[in-house]
Amino acid sequence: MKTKSLSSLLALFTVFTLPLHAHFLEVRSETPLLEKGKEKVVTIAFGHPQKKTLLQMAPPTKVELMGPKGTTDLTKKVTKGKEDKTYTVAFTPEATGDYTLVVTGAPYFEKNESQFIQQTTKMTMNLGAVEGDWHKPLGLPVEIVPLSRPYALVEGSSFTGQVMINKQPAANTKVEVTLANCCDPYEIPTQLHDSQTIYTDANGVFTVSMPLSGWWGFAAISEAGKKMKSPDGKHVPVEEDGVVWVYTDLLKKK
């Protein structure tokens, strides 16, 4: 009996000491720059991007493309991706300007945290070097509004954003930061380096430097106050996050 009890305690201790990694709804492509008349394919996935770990997610509940000529609902055009646990959506741009893809993920039950996580992710692309309204809020429940242009960036750039919750600036709000598929040929020193954490100022604003090239994700974390029924029948909290992805290009010598 003592052996069994000790084993049970050790198992319980292991569960509660497992490292927790930042979750991100990924929305990315090879580059955020577009070509007129050329189909653009965007990959959608959920997981721990820095660790290159994907989690099994349900199809997104909503996918919208906000372009120079209005908003297009692409939800029904989402298909399973070539990679396991991914989805893709495609569109063909014609008009110059900004195209912002907004993806609302299905609630994901995180067993280790005893809560659901639901994220809405934005990624802005550009056609023809004509800037649009990338700096304007879209009115999402939790949203990171870019104060730095979210495309045509290079390694070493910084990104500034403003977190809005229910259309209001969100002071002292946690923002998690990650670099997808990091970080060859570099070595991550510890598990804590899976992501960075920063809090917004009194106006909901934060700034992060991006020393390496690649896709950088920023997730504003919000306890929405909602509850949902978990697989084991309990009513658990829903964490509602706003995510934005930006790409930094590698600077090459002539």
C-alpha contacts under 8 A as a table, 3 or more apart, distances in Angstrom:
res1	aa1	res2	aa2	distance
1	M	4	K	5.13
1	M	5	S	6.16
2	K	5	S	5.10
2	K	6	L	6.11
3	T	6	L	5.18
3	T	7	S	6.16
4	K	7	S	5.10
4	K	8	S	6.18
5	S	8	S	5.06
5	S	9	L	6.21
6	L	9	L	5.08
6	L	10	L	6.14
7	S	10	L	5.10
7	S	11	A	6.13
8	S	11	A	5.09
8	S	12	L	6.17
9	L	12	L	5.05
9	L	13	F	6.03
10	L	13	F	4.98
10	L	14	T	6.12
11	A	14	T	5.08
11	A	15	V	6.40
12	L	15	V	5.19
12	L	16	F	6.47
13	F	16	F	5.30
13	F	17	T	6.18
14	T	17	T	5.18
14	T	18	L	6.16
15	V	18	L	5.56
15	V	112	N	7.41
16	F	112	N	7.69
19	P	191	Q	7.50
21	H	48	H	6.54
21	H	194	D	6.69
21	H	195	S	7.66
22	A	48	H	6.14
22	A	176	E	7.04
22	A	194	D	7.40
22	A	195	S	6.55
23	H	46	F	7.21
23	H	47	G	5.44
23	H	48	H	5.38
23	H	49	P	7.94
24	F	46	F	5.79
24	F	47	G	5.68
24	F	48	H	6.26
24	F	49	P	6.97
24	F	119	Q	7.68
24	F	217	G	7.41
24	F	219	A	7.04
24	F	243	V	7.39
25	L	44	I	7.22
25	L	45	A	5.86
25	L	46	F	4.45
25	L	47	G	6.74
25	L	105	G	7.06
25	L	119	Q	6.39
25	L	120	T	7.51
25	L	121	T	6.43
25	L	243	V	7.33
26	E	43	T	7.53
26	E	44	I	5.45
26	E	45	A	5.02
26	E	46	F	5.78
26	E	47	G	7.75
26	E	49	P	7.63
26	E	121	T	7.40
26	E	217	G	7.84
26	E	245	W	7.65
27	V	42	V	6.67
27	V	43	T	5.74
27	V	44	I	4.79
27	V	45	A	6.87
27	V	103	V	7.65
27	V	121	T	6.94
27	V	122	K	7.39
27	V	123	M	6.56
27	V	245	W	7.03
28	R	31	T	7.76
28	R	32	P	7.83
28	R	42	V	5.63
28	R	43	T	5.52
28	R	44	I	6.91
28	R	123	M	7.23
28	R	215	W	7.54
28	R	245	W	7.32
29	S	32	P	6.75
29	S	41	V	6.67
29	S	42	V	4.91
29	S	43	T	6.07
31	T	34	L	7.85
31	T	247	Y	7.17
32	P	124	T	6.87
32	P	125	M	4.49
32	P	126	N	6.56
32	P	151	Y	6.41
32	P	152	A	7.87
32	P	247	Y	7.00
33	L	125	M	5.55
33	L	126	N	5.11
33	L	127	L	6.20
33	L	151	Y	7.60
33	L	152	A	7.66
34	L	38	K	7.68
34	L	40	K	7.23
34	L	93	P	7.39
34	L	125	M	6.71
34	L	126	N	5.73
34	L	127	L	4.82
34	L	128	G	7.62
35	E	38	K	5.49
35	E	93	P	7.26
35	E	127	L	6.15
35	E	128	G	7.60
36	K	92	T	7.54
36	K	93	P	5.64
36	K	94	E	5.04
36	K	95	A	7.31
36	K	96	T	7.81
36	K	127	L	6.92
36	K	128	G	7.95
37	G	92	T	5.71
37	G	93	P	5.74
37	G	94	E	5.50
38	K	92	T	5.66
38	K	93	P	6.92
39	E	90	A	6.55
39	E	91	F	5.56
39	E	92	T	4.32
39	E	93	P	7.18
40	K	90	A	5.38
40	K	91	F	5.44
40	K	92	T	5.96
40	K	93	P	7.77
41	V	88	T	6.63
41	V	89	V	5.85
41	V	90	A	4.37
41	V	91	F	6.87
42	V	88	T	5.52
42	V	89	V	5.45
42	V	90	A	6.13
43	T	81	G	7.30
43	T	86	T	6.82
43	T	87	Y	5.88
43	T	88	T	4.59
43	T	89	V	6.80
44	I	86	T	5.76
44	I	87	Y	5.01
44	I	88	T	5.76
44	I	89	V	7.84
45	A	54	L	6.84
45	A	55	L	7.83
45	A	57	M	7.57
45	A	85	K	6.73
45	A	86	T	4.84
45	A	87	Y	6.42
46	F	54	L	5.79
46	F	55	L	5.71
46	F	56	Q	7.44
46	F	57	M	6.52
46	F	86	T	7.82
47	G	52	K	7.90
47	G	53	T	5.68
47	G	54	L	4.36
47	G	55	L	4.94
48	H	51	K	5.52
48	H	52	K	6.18
48	H	53	T	5.09
48	H	54	L	6.37
48	H	55	L	7.98
49	P	52	K	4.82
49	P	53	T	6.12
49	P	54	L	7.43
49	P	178	T	7.20
49	P	179	L	6.96
49	P	180	A	4.50
49	P	181	N	5.76
49	P	182	C	7.82
50	Q	53	T	7.69
50	Q	178	T	6.22
50	Q	179	L	5.57
50	Q	180	A	4.60
50	Q	181	N	4.92
50	Q	182	C	5.04
50	Q	183	C	7.64
50	Q	194	D	6.04
50	Q	195	S	7.48
51	K	180	A	7.79
51	K	181	N	6.54
51	K	182	C	7.16
51	K	194	D	7.00
52	K	180	A	7.15
52	K	181	N	5.29
52	K	182	C	7.79
54	L	85	K	6.51
55	L	85	K	6.61
56	Q	85	K	5.43
57	M	85	K	6.79
57	M	106	A	7.37
57	M	108	Y	6.91
58	A	105	G	7.83
58	A	106	A	5.98
59	P	78	V	7.92
59	P	87	Y	7.41
59	P	105	G	7.21
59	P	106	A	6.69
60	P	63	V	6.93
60	P	75	T	7.56
60	P	103	V	6.73
60	P	104	T	5.74
60	P	105	G	4.40
60	P	106	A	5.40
61	T	75	T	7.28
61	T	103	V	7.87
61	T	104	T	5.72
61	T	105	G	5.74
61	T	106	A	5.57
62	K	73	D	7.90
62	K	74	L	7.77
62	K	75	T	5.24
62	K	102	V	7.99
62	K	103	V	5.89
62	K	104	T	5.13
62	K	105	G	7.24
63	V	73	D	6.20
63	V	74	L	5.27
63	V	75	T	4.59
63	V	101	L	7.18
63	V	102	V	5.73
63	V	103	V	4.56
63	V	104	T	6.41
64	E	71	T	6.71
64	E	72	T	5.69
64	E	73	D	4.62
64	E	74	L	5.47
64	E	75	T	6.87
64	E	101	L	5.83
64	E	102	V	5.21
64	E	103	V	6.61
65	L	71	T	5.56
65	L	72	T	5.13
65	L	73	D	6.46
65	L	74	L	6.89
65	L	99	Y	6.56
65	L	100	T	5.70
65	L	101	L	4.55
65	L	102	V	6.33
66	M	69	K	7.98
66	M	70	G	5.82
66	M	71	T	4.34
66	M	72	T	6.46
66	M	99	Y	5.54
66	M	100	T	5.07
66	M	101	L	6.36
66	M	102	V	7.81
67	G	70	G	5.32
67	G	71	T	6.08
67	G	72	T	7.92
67	G	97	G	7.37
67	G	98	D	5.93
67	G	99	Y	4.35
67	G	100	T	6.46
68	P	95	A	6.62
68	P	96	T	7.14
68	P	97	G	5.84
68	P	98	D	6.33
68	P	99	Y	6.93
68	P	132	G	7.59
69	K	95	A	7.62
73	D	76	K	7.78
74	L	77	K	5.20
74	L	78	V	6.86
74	L	89	V	7.43
75	T	78	V	5.75
77	K	89	V	6.12
77	K	90	A	7.52
78	V	87	Y	6.57
78	V	88	T	5.69
78	V	89	V	4.77
78	V	90	A	7.86
79	T	87	Y	5.53
79	T	88	T	5.42
79	T	89	V	6.48
80	K	85	K	7.98
80	K	86	T	6.23
80	K	87	Y	4.38
80	K	88	T	6.15
81	G	84	D	6.87
81	G	85	K	7.47
81	G	86	T	4.90
81	G	87	Y	4.28
81	G	88	T	5.22
82	K	86	T	7.33
82	K	87	Y	7.95
83	E	86	T	5.80
93	P	96	T	7.99
93	P	127	L	7.69
95	A	127	L	7.40
96	T	126	N	7.47
96	T	127	L	4.88
96	T	128	G	5.19
96	T	129	A	7.62
96	T	130	V	6.25
97	G	126	N	5.62
97	G	127	L	5.23
97	G	128	G	6.50
97	G	129	A	7.04
97	G	130	V	4.89
97	G	131	E	5.61
97	G	132	G	5.45
98	D	124	T	6.65
98	D	125	M	5.72
98	D	126	N	4.54
98	D	127	L	6.49
98	D	130	V	7.44
98	D	131	E	6.23
98	D	132	G	5.06
98	D	133	D	7.14
98	D	134	W	6.93
99	Y	124	T	5.60
99	Y	125	M	5.06
99	Y	126	N	6.02
99	Y	127	L	7.94
100	T	122	K	6.55
100	T	123	M	5.57
100	T	124	T	4.14
100	T	125	M	6.14
100	T	134	W	7.81
101	L	122	K	5.65
101	L	123	M	5.37
101	L	124	T	6.32
102	V	120	T	6.94
102	V	121	T	5.66
102	V	122	K	4.65
102	V	123	M	6.83
103	V	120	T	5.58
103	V	121	T	5.18
103	V	122	K	6.57
104	T	118	Q	7.75
104	T	119	Q	6.13
104	T	120	T	4.30
104	T	121	T	6.42
105	G	118	Q	6.05
105	G	119	Q	5.58
105	G	120	T	6.14
106	A	118	Q	6.19
106	A	119	Q	7.81
107	P	116	F	5.85
107	P	117	I	5.47
107	P	118	Q	4.46
107	P	119	Q	7.66
108	Y	116	F	5.21
108	Y	117	I	5.09
108	Y	118	Q	6.28
109	F	114	S	7.42
109	F	115	Q	5.89
109	F	116	F	4.27
109	F	117	I	6.37
109	F	230	S	7.03
110	E	113	E	5.53
110	E	114	S	5.95
110	E	115	Q	5.61
110	E	116	F	5.83
110	E	117	I	7.02
111	K	114	S	4.94
111	K	115	Q	6.85
114	S	236	V	6.58
114	S	237	P	7.75
115	Q	230	S	7.79
115	Q	236	V	5.37
115	Q	237	P	5.12
115	Q	238	V	5.79
115	Q	239	E	7.09
116	F	228	M	7.44
116	F	230	S	7.89
116	F	236	V	7.21
116	F	237	P	6.36
116	F	238	V	4.64
116	F	239	E	6.05
117	I	238	V	5.77
117	I	239	E	4.79
117	I	240	E	6.12
117	I	241	D	7.55
118	Q	238	V	7.10
118	Q	239	E	6.23
118	Q	240	E	5.06
118	Q	241	D	6.32
119	Q	240	E	5.83
119	Q	241	D	4.66
119	Q	242	G	5.77
119	Q	243	V	6.79
120	T	142	V	7.64
120	T	143	E	7.81
120	T	241	D	6.47
120	T	242	G	5.20
120	T	243	V	6.04
121	T	242	G	6.06
121	T	243	V	4.44
121	T	244	V	5.51
121	T	245	W	7.63
122	K	243	V	6.24
122	K	244	V	4.80
122	K	245	W	6.56
123	M	244	V	5.91
123	M	245	W	5.34
123	M	246	V	6.85
124	T	134	W	7.09
124	T	150	P	6.54
124	T	151	Y	7.00
124	T	245	W	7.99
124	T	246	V	7.76
125	M	151	Y	6.70
126	N	129	A	6.57
126	N	130	V	7.36
126	N	131	E	7.33
126	N	151	Y	7.44
127	L	130	V	6.81
131	E	134	W	7.59
133	D	136	K	5.59
134	W	146	P	6.90
134	W	149	R	6.94
134	W	150	P	7.41
135	H	145	V	6.19
135	H	146	P	5.28
135	H	147	L	5.82
135	H	148	S	7.65
135	H	149	R	7.39
136	K	145	V	6.67
136	K	146	P	7.82
137	P	140	L	7.76
137	P	143	E	7.57
137	P	145	V	5.59
138	L	143	E	7.87
139	G	143	E	7.54
139	G	166	N	7.46
139	G	167	K	5.81
140	L	143	E	5.60
140	L	165	I	7.82
140	L	166	N	7.18
140	L	167	K	7.25
141	P	164	M	7.80
141	P	165	I	5.68
141	P	166	N	4.97
141	P	167	K	7.02
141	P	242	G	7.89
142	V	163	V	7.33
142	V	164	M	5.82
142	V	165	I	4.58
142	V	166	N	6.48
142	V	167	K	7.84
142	V	220	A	7.37
142	V	222	S	7.31
142	V	240	E	7.03
142	V	241	D	5.91
142	V	242	G	4.75
143	E	163	V	5.73
143	E	164	M	5.18
143	E	165	I	6.49
143	E	220	A	7.34
143	E	241	D	7.69
143	E	242	G	4.58
143	E	243	V	6.89
144	I	161	G	5.92
144	I	162	Q	5.46
144	I	163	V	4.53
144	I	164	M	6.26
144	I	219	A	7.90
144	I	220	A	6.93
144	I	242	G	6.12
144	I	243	V	6.54
144	I	244	V	6.43
145	V	161	G	5.43
145	V	162	Q	5.06
145	V	163	V	6.29
145	V	164	M	7.25
146	P	149	R	6.59
146	P	150	P	6.52
146	P	159	F	7.82
146	P	160	T	6.31
146	P	161	G	4.44
146	P	162	Q	6.48
147	L	159	F	7.65
147	L	160	T	5.26
147	L	161	G	5.02
147	L	162	Q	6.89
148	S	159	F	5.66
148	S	160	T	5.34
148	S	161	G	6.90
149	R	152	A	7.65
149	R	153	L	7.88
150	P	153	L	7.29
150	P	159	F	7.71
150	P	245	W	7.89
150	P	246	V	5.41
150	P	247	Y	7.50
151	Y	246	V	6.19
151	Y	247	Y	6.24
151	Y	248	T	7.62
152	A	247	Y	7.51
152	A	248	T	7.14
152	A	249	D	7.44
153	L	157	S	6.44
153	L	247	Y	6.55
153	L	248	T	4.76
153	L	249	D	6.10
154	V	157	S	5.75
154	V	213	S	6.82
154	V	247	Y	7.92
154	V	248	T	4.45
154	V	249	D	4.46
154	V	250	L	6.08
154	V	251	L	6.54
155	E	210	M	6.08
155	E	211	P	5.27
155	E	212	L	4.99
155	E	213	S	4.82
155	E	248	T	5.20
155	E	249	D	5.88
155	E	250	L	5.85
155	E	251	L	6.89
156	G	209	S	6.59
156	G	210	M	5.26
156	G	211	P	4.25
156	G	212	L	6.60
157	S	209	S	5.98
157	S	210	M	5.60
157	S	211	P	6.99
157	S	248	T	7.58
158	S	207	T	6.69
158	S	208	V	5.45
158	S	209	S	3.98
158	S	210	M	5.63
159	F	207	T	5.52
159	F	208	V	5.37
159	F	209	S	6.27
159	F	210	M	7.47
160	T	205	V	7.06
160	T	206	F	5.63
160	T	207	T	4.25
160	T	208	V	6.58
161	G	205	V	5.67
161	G	206	F	5.66
161	G	207	T	6.60
162	Q	169	P	7.00
162	Q	170	A	7.96
162	Q	200	T	7.83
162	Q	203	N	7.54
162	Q	204	G	5.18
162	Q	205	V	4.26
162	Q	206	F	6.48
163	V	169	P	5.90
163	V	170	A	5.56
163	V	171	A	7.96
163	V	173	T	7.63
163	V	200	T	7.47
163	V	204	G	5.07
163	V	205	V	6.36
163	V	220	A	6.73
164	M	167	K	5.31
164	M	168	Q	5.02
164	M	169	P	4.54
164	M	170	A	5.37
164	M	204	G	6.98
165	I	168	Q	5.33
165	I	169	P	6.45
165	I	170	A	5.87
169	P	203	N	5.70
169	P	204	G	4.95
170	A	173	T	6.05
170	A	200	T	7.39
170	A	202	A	7.61
170	A	203	N	6.67
170	A	204	G	4.49
171	A	200	T	5.58
171	A	201	D	5.48
171	A	202	A	4.60
171	A	203	N	5.61
171	A	204	G	4.38
171	A	205	V	7.70
172	N	199	Y	5.33
172	N	200	T	4.79
172	N	201	D	5.74
172	N	202	A	6.61
172	N	204	G	6.85
173	T	199	Y	5.21
173	T	200	T	5.26
173	T	204	G	7.07
173	T	220	A	6.91
173	T	221	I	6.87
173	T	222	S	7.51
174	K	197	T	6.87
174	K	198	I	5.95
174	K	199	Y	4.61
174	K	200	T	6.74
174	K	220	A	5.93
174	K	221	I	5.57
174	K	222	S	7.87
175	V	197	T	5.77
175	V	198	I	5.25
175	V	199	Y	5.83
175	V	200	T	7.37
175	V	218	F	6.51
175	V	219	A	5.33
175	V	220	A	4.43
175	V	221	I	6.09
176	E	195	S	6.49
176	E	196	Q	5.67
176	E	197	T	4.72
176	E	198	I	6.56
176	E	218	F	5.74
176	E	219	A	5.10
176	E	220	A	6.58
176	E	221	I	7.60
177	V	195	S	5.39
177	V	196	Q	4.89
177	V	197	T	6.24
177	V	198	I	7.93
177	V	216	W	7.22
177	V	217	G	5.68
177	V	218	F	4.73
177	V	219	A	6.54
178	T	194	D	7.01
178	T	195	S	4.80
178	T	196	Q	6.51
178	T	216	W	5.77
178	T	217	G	5.23
178	T	218	F	6.76
179	L	182	C	5.71
179	L	183	C	7.83
179	L	195	S	7.70
179	L	214	G	6.91
179	L	215	W	5.86
179	L	216	W	4.59
179	L	217	G	6.32
180	A	214	G	7.01
180	A	215	W	5.55
180	A	216	W	6.31
180	A	217	G	7.38
183	C	186	Y	5.20
183	C	187	E	6.71
183	C	188	I	7.31
184	D	187	E	7.04
188	I	191	Q	7.52
188	I	193	H	6.28
188	I	194	D	7.69
189	P	193	H	6.69
190	T	193	H	5.52
190	T	194	D	7.70
191	Q	194	D	5.56
192	L	195	S	6.70
193	H	196	Q	6.71
198	I	206	F	7.44
199	Y	206	F	6.94
200	T	203	N	7.31
200	T	204	G	4.79
200	T	205	V	5.00
200	T	206	F	4.98
201	D	204	G	5.19
201	D	205	V	5.40
201	D	206	F	6.59
202	A	205	V	7.41
210	M	213	S	7.54
210	M	216	W	7.69
210	M	248	T	7.65
212	L	248	T	7.38
212	L	250	L	7.69
213	S	247	Y	7.28
213	S	248	T	4.73
213	S	249	D	5.20
213	S	250	L	5.17
214	G	247	Y	5.47
214	G	248	T	5.25
214	G	249	D	6.53
214	G	250	L	7.83
215	W	245	W	6.59
215	W	246	V	5.75
215	W	247	Y	4.49
215	W	248	T	6.58
216	W	245	W	5.63
216	W	246	V	5.36
216	W	247	Y	6.10
216	W	248	T	7.68
217	G	243	V	6.92
217	G	244	V	5.87
217	G	245	W	4.55
217	G	246	V	6.66
218	F	243	V	5.48
218	F	244	V	5.38
218	F	245	W	6.44
219	A	241	D	6.32
219	A	242	G	5.59
219	A	243	V	4.28
219	A	244	V	6.69
220	A	241	D	5.42
220	A	242	G	5.13
220	A	243	V	6.30
221	I	239	E	7.12
221	I	240	E	6.59
221	I	241	D	4.78
221	I	242	G	6.94
222	S	239	E	5.85
222	S	240	E	5.21
222	S	241	D	5.58
223	E	226	K	7.93
223	E	237	P	7.79
223	E	238	V	6.79
223	E	239	E	4.90
223	E	240	E	6.13
224	A	238	V	6.37
224	A	239	E	5.95
224	A	240	E	5.68
225	G	237	P	6.77
225	G	238	V	6.93
226	K	237	P	5.90
226	K	238	V	5.45
227	K	235	H	5.82
227	K	236	V	5.20
227	K	237	P	4.47
227	K	238	V	5.43
228	M	234	K	7.96
228	M	235	H	5.19
228	M	236	V	5.56
228	M	237	P	6.54
228	M	238	V	6.72
229	K	232	D	7.82
229	K	233	G	5.53
229	K	234	K	5.31
229	K	235	H	4.35
229	K	236	V	6.25
230	S	233	G	5.20
230	S	234	K	5.30
230	S	235	H	6.12
230	S	236	V	6.44
231	P	234	K	7.50
